Amino acid sequence: MAESKGDAPENRITIKVESSIVGHYDTVFYSMKKTSKIQILMNAYCERTGFDIRSIRFVFNNRVISERVTPSFLEMEDGSEIYVHRAQGGPDDYNNLYLL
């Protein structure tokens, strides 16, 4: 992602996304604004890996995260890690969901 002239480096964050899905163990790094919706990262990850966004869950601090939150809302720091798991369904998937 290219930085615009108004993007100061302190407004950007690099996030590590790590998959634990059998056969798809990989680590990818994304750079984004702290105020951008995490959906940008989720869509880019799914496009890169070929996963359907409805078939996986993104987890930060042991909680499934919503595409509507931002790194700033989640209090992420540079180098924070998001883990990708296969969706299991059921109520436990959403009990710990970070929402706005």
NORCOR-V767406 format. One record per helix or strand of 2 or more residues. SS is the DSSP state (H for helix, E for strand). FROM is the first residue (numbers start at 1). TO is the last residue. If there is no record, write none. Layout:
# NORCOR-V767406
ss & from & to
SS & FROM & TO
SS & FROM & TO
This chain:
# NORCOR-V767406
ss & from & to
H & 9 & 11
E & 12 & 19
E & 27 & 33
H & 39 & 49
H & 53 & 55
E & 56 & 60
E & 63 & 65
E & 81 & 86
H & 92 & 95
